Amino acid sequence: MLILLPSMTGYMAWEARAVEVTVLEIDGAPEGIVYITDPHVRVSNIDHVREVIDEVNRLNPSLVLIGGDFATGEEEDFTAQEVWRSLDAPAYAVLGNHDYRVGIDGPTGIERLLATSTSAVVAADAYDVSALNDGSADTAFADELAATLEENGVHVLRNDYVRVAVGGEEIVIVGIDDGWAGMADPPGVPATDAFTLYLVHEPSCRADWDADLILSGHTHGGQFLFPVVKQLNDLGVVELAGLFGGDGRTPTYVSRGVCTSTLAGVELRFNCQPEIVLINPTEEQLRAIA
């Protein structure tokens, strides 16, 4: 066992850098949209984030969507966020709990998860997570981060929406601010025939909004997807990674993200590769990933 442990750790460290492209076919969505989430940009993973951005650019996306947790919550400045300047496509994003310094360790994360299930209302017609806004969120940190992202070409949607032309089609992107921070307050979105997509960081903070697709992250896919956990995920008992919905619920894709939290300063994954999500790829993009 002691002999196997270093090899296993080495494999999990390798897997944490082995990004794959996941193709997601969604009826009615414009072609060639890329979704990534949970970059957790820091000095130790900046080269990996650059490689992810290079791969995104290689796919030549029509649009890039980012699902939050740009920060770790431990930053003294946001210099590393300049990495987003190298994105070649228009980018829209939301913030996550780390971007508010809320629930960023094990105990407080569990506390936030429990509070979401007991104190928040996540019904589309009566959405209210204000009980989670207990003063613990670092709004100044989030505001400065959002301003830095805007300076570097990432448009941050905080309870707002935009109409964007993608390949001659209109898409409505609705960005919900972070739920665990108690900042989520979905905007009123006019009725439209355009494809409507919601970004929300925590899947537990989503509602069955009148949308064609919800994109989420936060879970890192479980990070360690052991067989029993994978079976529970595949059955929908837990929602860690993949496409969920049906039975009248709004389809939701929970991404495994591109980076992770660290264990003793090292990013590790098992059976849960980081991913770039490619929605309705063009023929050119399919050739690029073949």
Wavefront OBJ file of the C-alpha trace (Angstrom):
o trace
v 0.000 0.000 0.000
v 2.827 2.425 0.847
v 4.388 1.633 -2.518
v 1.130 2.287 -4.377
v 0.323 5.559 -2.603
v 2.891 7.768 -4.425
v 1.860 6.273 -7.781
v -1.813 6.863 -7.053
v -1.154 10.428 -5.957
v 0.915 11.012 -9.080
v -1.898 9.690 -11.257
v -4.483 11.916 -9.569
v -2.216 14.951 -10.003
v -1.870 14.070 -13.699
v -5.611 13.651 -14.106
v -6.202 17.108 -12.603
v -4.355 18.541 -15.627
v -5.782 16.181 -18.278
v -8.528 18.393 -19.703
v -10.985 16.796 -22.115
v -13.539 18.363 -24.436
v -17.103 17.294 -23.696
v -19.543 17.670 -26.597
v -23.041 18.684 -25.563
v -25.813 18.528 -28.164
v -28.669 20.872 -27.234
v -31.659 21.381 -29.537
v -32.058 24.990 -30.600
v -28.764 26.268 -29.220
v -26.450 28.194 -31.543
v -23.352 26.378 -32.732
v -19.925 26.486 -31.220
v -20.439 27.853 -27.706
v -17.781 26.908 -25.134
v -18.483 26.687 -21.404
v -15.834 26.456 -18.694
v -16.063 26.971 -14.963
v -14.118 26.934 -11.691
v -10.685 28.117 -12.883
v -9.578 29.089 -9.339
v -6.681 31.032 -10.879
v -3.517 31.091 -8.786
v 0.242 31.024 -9.242
v 0.405 27.229 -8.943
v -2.069 26.584 -11.773
v -1.605 29.612 -14.031
v 0.180 27.569 -16.710
v -2.667 25.065 -16.687
v -5.236 27.860 -17.049
v -3.229 29.252 -19.982
v -3.307 25.805 -21.604
v -7.080 25.665 -21.133
v -7.456 29.078 -22.767
v -5.188 27.990 -25.632
v -7.413 24.939 -26.179
v -10.538 27.113 -26.052
v -9.027 29.445 -28.653
v -8.057 26.453 -30.815
v -11.740 25.518 -30.921
v -12.524 28.978 -32.328
v -15.769 29.315 -30.334
v -18.569 31.696 -31.211
v -18.902 32.580 -27.534
v -17.256 31.654 -24.219
v -19.281 31.315 -21.007
v -17.605 31.018 -17.595
v -19.429 29.730 -14.520
v -17.617 31.436 -11.653
v -14.994 30.763 -8.996
v -12.307 32.757 -10.767
v -10.578 33.296 -7.423
v -9.519 31.116 -4.525
v -10.595 33.642 -1.891
v -7.057 33.936 -0.555
v -5.722 36.520 -3.035
v -4.075 39.772 -2.061
v -4.509 41.091 -5.606
v -5.988 39.970 -8.914
v -2.943 40.229 -11.153
v -3.315 36.584 -12.240
v -6.743 37.350 -13.733
v -4.978 39.129 -16.600
v -4.771 35.655 -18.141
v -8.274 36.164 -19.574
v -6.992 38.827 -21.960
v -5.811 36.042 -24.236
v -9.342 34.735 -24.919
v -10.137 35.328 -28.594
v -13.955 35.154 -28.345
v -16.508 37.289 -26.478
v -16.803 36.059 -22.876
v -19.643 36.316 -20.346
v -19.506 35.058 -16.785
v -20.976 34.931 -13.300
v -19.246 34.936 -9.935
v -19.037 31.979 -7.549
v -18.776 31.505 -3.803
v -14.964 31.739 -3.782
v -15.322 35.087 -5.520
v -17.212 36.265 -2.408
v -14.997 34.356 0.041
v -18.000 32.362 1.258
v -17.990 28.628 2.039
v -14.433 28.185 0.805
v -13.415 25.457 3.260
v -14.981 22.172 4.342
v -16.919 23.235 7.451
v -18.273 26.497 6.035
v -19.066 24.802 2.735
v -21.209 22.214 4.522
v -22.866 24.998 6.499
v -23.747 26.832 3.277
v -25.088 23.697 1.635
v -27.331 22.976 4.611
v -28.473 26.593 4.775
v -29.395 26.475 1.093
v -31.658 23.476 1.690
v -33.263 24.855 4.855
v -33.331 28.655 4.538
v -33.414 29.442 0.832
v -36.353 29.283 -1.567
v -35.265 28.298 -5.057
v -38.639 28.093 -6.787
v -38.775 30.018 -10.055
v -41.878 31.957 -9.023
v -40.721 32.765 -5.465
v -36.932 32.771 -5.581
v -35.336 34.065 -2.382
v -31.867 33.272 -1.041
v -31.559 36.489 0.966
v -31.365 34.479 4.207
v -27.869 33.420 3.100
v -26.795 37.057 2.902
v -25.701 37.129 6.544
v -22.828 39.583 6.238
v -20.145 36.960 5.710
v -19.798 37.644 1.971
v -16.873 39.889 1.074
v -18.651 42.145 -1.414
v -15.680 44.488 -1.759
v -13.522 41.517 -2.820
v -16.173 40.441 -5.356
v -16.600 43.980 -6.702
v -12.870 44.393 -7.254
v -12.623 40.994 -8.917
v -15.560 41.764 -11.224
v -13.978 45.085 -12.200
v -10.676 43.322 -12.947
v -12.416 40.724 -15.098
v -14.198 43.457 -17.055
v -10.847 45.171 -17.647
v -9.541 41.897 -19.047
v -12.405 41.254 -21.440
v -14.780 39.111 -19.375
v -18.269 40.609 -19.044
v -19.655 39.724 -15.608
v -23.426 39.359 -15.289
v -24.694 39.969 -11.771
v -28.447 39.351 -11.810
v -28.625 40.720 -15.329
v -29.087 39.494 -18.879
v -27.804 40.308 -22.338
v -28.979 39.581 -25.852
v -26.109 38.438 -28.044
v -25.968 37.553 -31.740
v -24.246 34.216 -32.320
v -23.849 33.056 -35.903
v -26.833 35.083 -37.044
v -29.014 33.806 -34.205
v -29.942 35.655 -31.030
v -29.207 34.129 -27.642
v -30.296 35.477 -24.266
v -27.710 34.941 -21.515
v -28.983 35.396 -17.965
v -26.344 35.608 -15.251
v -27.364 34.889 -11.654
v -25.079 36.248 -8.930
v -23.783 33.839 -6.312
v -26.384 31.974 -4.275
v -24.216 30.896 -1.354
v -23.333 34.550 -0.809
v -27.047 35.356 -0.736
v -26.586 37.640 -3.729
v -28.698 35.732 -6.271
v -31.718 37.755 -7.394
v -32.898 36.592 -10.836
v -33.848 39.463 -13.147
v -37.095 39.677 -15.026
v -36.456 38.424 -18.541
v -38.903 39.442 -21.299
v -40.562 36.603 -23.160
v -38.671 35.744 -26.326
v -38.360 33.019 -28.925
v -34.560 33.290 -28.709
v -32.560 30.506 -27.098
v -32.345 31.412 -23.403
v -29.503 30.211 -21.220
v -28.944 30.783 -17.497
v -25.576 30.792 -15.745
v -25.645 29.990 -12.020
v -22.617 28.826 -10.054
v -24.114 26.392 -7.524
v -26.511 23.812 -9.007
v -28.363 23.710 -5.667
v -29.226 27.398 -6.137
v -30.924 26.973 -9.492
v -34.643 27.012 -10.157
v -36.712 25.727 -13.049
v -36.551 29.040 -14.821
v -38.202 29.537 -18.208
v -35.020 28.681 -20.049
v -33.728 26.284 -22.646
v -30.615 25.412 -20.661
v -28.956 26.125 -17.318
v -25.176 25.883 -16.984
v -23.643 25.355 -13.557
v -20.426 24.230 -11.904
v -19.106 24.463 -8.332
v -18.963 20.704 -7.641
v -15.744 19.948 -9.578
v -17.676 16.845 -10.587
v -17.141 15.510 -7.086
v -13.381 15.663 -7.736
v -13.014 12.023 -6.600
v -15.681 10.088 -8.472
v -15.435 6.646 -6.926
v -17.721 3.923 -8.384
v -20.533 4.203 -5.804
v -20.578 7.996 -6.072
v -20.600 7.759 -9.870
v -23.579 5.408 -9.761
v -25.481 7.799 -7.498
v -24.651 10.646 -9.876
v -25.730 8.649 -12.927
v -29.034 7.889 -11.204
v -29.549 11.561 -10.348
v -29.526 10.902 -6.603
v -26.694 13.416 -6.372
v -25.937 15.997 -9.055
v -22.187 16.327 -9.372
v -21.526 16.170 -13.096
v -23.459 15.846 -16.323
v -26.826 16.721 -17.789
v -29.842 16.676 -15.491
v -33.479 17.523 -16.091
v -36.505 15.824 -17.530
v -39.936 15.458 -15.944
v -40.652 19.102 -16.714
v -37.431 20.393 -15.138
v -35.182 22.810 -16.992
v -32.221 20.939 -18.517
v -29.100 21.675 -16.458
v -25.523 20.817 -17.218
v -23.217 20.639 -14.189
v -19.629 20.884 -15.377
v -16.656 19.215 -13.744
v -14.770 22.505 -14.153
v -11.207 23.097 -15.293
v -9.406 23.417 -11.945
v -10.027 22.320 -8.372
v -9.503 23.103 -4.762
v -6.140 21.865 -3.497
v -5.204 19.167 -1.017
v -1.938 20.052 0.739
v -1.322 22.539 -2.047
v -1.776 20.003 -4.880
v -4.737 19.659 -7.236
v -5.947 16.047 -7.373
v -8.772 14.284 -9.213
v -9.868 10.680 -9.657
v -12.143 9.403 -12.438
v -13.235 13.001 -12.924
v -11.207 14.788 -15.588
v -11.490 18.559 -15.907
v -13.508 19.558 -18.946
v -14.189 22.148 -21.581
v -17.840 21.908 -22.630
v -18.514 22.460 -26.329
v -22.154 23.044 -27.220
v -23.371 22.061 -30.693
v -19.942 21.930 -32.324
v -19.378 22.966 -35.903
v -17.788 20.549 -38.355
v -14.549 22.491 -38.009
v -14.623 22.078 -34.231
v -15.365 18.364 -34.511
v -12.292 17.978 -36.729
v -10.249 19.935 -34.173
v -11.095 17.497 -31.373
v -11.003 14.316 -33.448
l 1 2 3 4 5 6 7 8 9 10 11 12 13 14 15 16 17 18 19 20 21 22 23 24 25 26 27 28 29 30 31 32 33 34 35 36 37 38 39 40 41 42 43 44 45 46 47 48 49 50 51 52 53 54 55 56 57 58 59 60 61 62 63 64 65 66 67 68 69 70 71 72 73 74 75 76 77 78 79 80 81 82 83 84 85 86 87 88 89 90 91 92 93 94 95 96 97 98 99 100 101 102 103 104 105 106 107 108 109 110 111 112 113 114 115 116 117 118 119 120 121 122 123 124 125 126 127 128 129 130 131 132 133 134 135 136 137 138 139 140 141 142 143 144 145 146 147 148 149 150 151 152 153 154 155 156 157 158 159 160 161 162 163 164 165 166 167 168 169 170 171 172 173 174 175 176 177 178 179 180 181 182 183 184 185 186 187 188 189 190 191 192 193 194 195 196 197 198 199 200 201 202 203 204 205 206 207 208 209 210 211 212 213 214 215 216 217 218 219 220 221 222 223 224 225 226 227 228 229 230 231 232 233 234 235 236 237 238 239 240 241 242 243 244 245 246 247 248 249 250 251 252 253 254 255 256 257 258 259 260 261 262 263 264 265 266 267 268 269 270 271 272 273 274 275 276 277 278 279 280 281 282 283 284 285 286 287 288 289 290
